[in-house]
Amino acid sequence: MKAIILNSGIGSRLGYYTKDKTKCMVPVKGNISIIQHQLKQLKKAGITEVIITTGYMREVLEQFVENLEDELEITFVNNPDYITTNYIKSLELVECENDDVILLHGDLIFESRVLSSVVESTKSCMIIDRTLELPSKDFKAKMNWDRIEAIGISYFGDDCVAAQPMYKLLHKDWVIWKNSIHDFCINGNDKVYAEEAFNKVSSEMVLIGIDINGLLCNEIDDEEDLHRMRRILEKEEYMNE
């Protein structure tokens, strides 16, 4: 099993925090950065191979990660068109032969129990949280019982739940999604979320929702999110996360 962390974007909504570094390098708990938090959690969950997509400040991020003290086998995949494309293009460039995949966005903060539930799932899955109100601009999953039929920011309704971009994809399902991603990109449709490619083939794969029921798993999109997450991580229950 390999992990893929998407880190090609600019992170412009974090303002001055990303003027000299990528978003994932921004500290969230003391001197611990987002990427350090993620790699620590992946290692704790037994993941030893990690693919990190790059784009904005590629060299800065690669040097930062290479200087970290860990025992992970890390590969970088650069998206040279990161300014004009979305992360669907970064995913098209990633190769994972015969592996199940843990896929997550590079600005996601989560506690270990969340990642463990994904790693241990026997089915392809995505994190959902039925305790949250539907966000206005973030991902929602359109559900049919426990199965996810579509993912996007524009879905609303009684069959939708708040969702976070952390996935486990069995190899067979990863191949189905990856082929759809490839079709989107070769047709020049590379400015959309990769989830649009999933929506085209969702009937061909089974992706279930793992309900974390209020556990910590949130993206850091802007400065308000960053300050809120720093306050959360100061709490005693997250001191060892």
Buried (B, 14 or more C-beta within 10 A) or exposed (E): BBBBBBBBBBBEBBEEBBEEBBBBBBBBBEEEBBBBBBBBBBBEBEBBBBBBBBBBBBEBBBEBBEEEEBEBEBEBBBBEBBEEBBBBBBBBBBEBEEBBBBBBBBBBBBBBEBBBBBBEBEBBBBBBBEEBEEEEEBBBBBBEEBBBBBBBBEBEEEBBBBBBBBBBBBBEBBBBBBEBBBBBBEEEBBEBBBBBBBBBBBEEBBBBBBBBEEBBBBBBBBBEBBEEBBEBBEEEEBEEB
